[in-house]
Amino acid sequence: MRPIEAPCGWVIATAILTIVLEPLTSPVAARAAPPQSTEVNQSQSGEMRARRPNPVIFVHGCPPPPHTDAESLAFTRPMMEFFRAHGYPSHYLRTYFNSGPVCDSSITQAGQLAGLVDHVRAATGARRVDIVAHSMGSVVARLYLARWGSTSVRHFVALGGTFHGSRFASAAVEWQAAFGYPAYEGAKEVYPPYACKGQTVQAADIQFLLNGCLTLEGRTVFVDETTTGVEYLSIRNTRDEIVDPVASSCLNQRFENDCSDTSVNVEVTVAAGPGPCGPNGVQDGCPAHVTMMWDPSVIQMTYDFLVGHAGRNRHAAR
């Protein structure tokens, strides 16, 4: 069997079986925080002391073979470090990794995420949590929100979410053939993009469940893409090589590739670059799909949204 290769940036959510409170150290930490004056940092930290934030669950994913889930933890650390430096208690910053089948179905993931959210709320005493999810992890989080999370989650930030599928996910068929079912079933659920009922590749109709049906001309089956009671922010990267089409990351679409709802959808341009994408997490080239996670503007935008600097999203008040 020939080796299976894929860009490091194909990160999709995995079974949430082990909760990890990550040590906040990272080789890319120096690039995580945008330059700011001490006065600004003190002001933001003071606000955090006066207004305790919600705990944040960072939903990372599984990299493509041969990389491991543990290696993908490095992708979330720069943002966690920035949050801690700006007033978040360390025990309010949580992440996890999969110890079971790689990239299992999003339905399985969402059930596991429900348990994790309950655990974090009980451990911290918080009524609600915030979720920051990357790539396929954003689909898992949306499925959780649609089923259970509208009263347990306050803010949801998606970074390069594959909400409406991706052409790149066609590789999951080969991955599953090599590793066996249900490995990479979650990736199969997002191929092809804009799949309507019965159009995914031997997988559950997750796209239909979350998005209804969209065509280039309009919507044929309506589904509310943003759950009432939760504030949404979806950040897409114009350089993203994995989310194909890039507009798949947009929410509240009226037709295919519709990103017109700017109250929810934000566009950035972040190039590929160095990062912990080599074997065993060594420094190597990372695709733009991954480098956006430690881009200073993306980190600041995410932080501002969670602590309230960016104002309230209209979906929380509907």
HELIX and SHEET records of a PDB file:
HELIX    1   1 ALA A   29  ARG A   31  5                                   3    
HELIX    2   2 THR A   38  ALA A   50  1                                  13    
HELIX    3   3 ASP A   69  SER A   72  1                                   4    
HELIX    4   4 LEU A   73  PHE A   75  5                                   3    
HELIX    5   5 ARG A   77  ALA A   85  1                                   9    
HELIX    6   6 SER A   90  TYR A   92  5                                   3    
HELIX    7   7 SER A  106  THR A  124  1                                  19    
HELIX    8   8 MET A  136  ARG A  147  1                                  12    
HELIX    9   9 GLY A  149  THR A  151  5                                   3    
HELIX   10  10 ARG A  167  SER A  170  5                                   4    
HELIX   11  11 ALA A  171  PHE A  179  1                                   9    
HELIX   12  12 GLU A  185  LYS A  188  1                                   4    
HELIX   13  13 ILE A  206  ASN A  211  1                                   6    
HELIX   14  14 VAL A  246  SER A  249  5                                   4    
HELIX   15  15 PRO A  279  GLY A  281  5                                   3    
HELIX   16  16 ALA A  288  THR A  291  1                                   4    
HELIX   17  17 MET A  292  TRP A  294  5                                   3    
HELIX   18  18 PRO A  296  VAL A  307  1                                  12    
HELIX   19  19 ARG A  314  ALA A  316  5                                   3    
SHEET    1   A 7 THR A  18  VAL A  20  0                                        
SHEET    2   A 7 LEU A  93  PHE A  97 -1                                        
SHEET    3   A 7 VAL A  56  VAL A  59  1                                        
SHEET    4   A 7 VAL A 129  HIS A 134  1                                        
SHEET    5   A 7 VAL A 153  LEU A 159  1                                        
SHEET    6   A 7 GLU A 231  ASN A 237  1                                        
SHEET    7   A 7 ASN A 265  VAL A 268  1                                        
SHEET    1   B 2 CYS A 213  LEU A 214  0                                        
SHEET    2   B 2 ARG A 219  VAL A 221 -1                                        
SHEET    1   C 2 GLY A 273  GLY A 275  0                                        
SHEET    2   C 2 ASP A 284  CYS A 286 -1                                        
END                                                                             
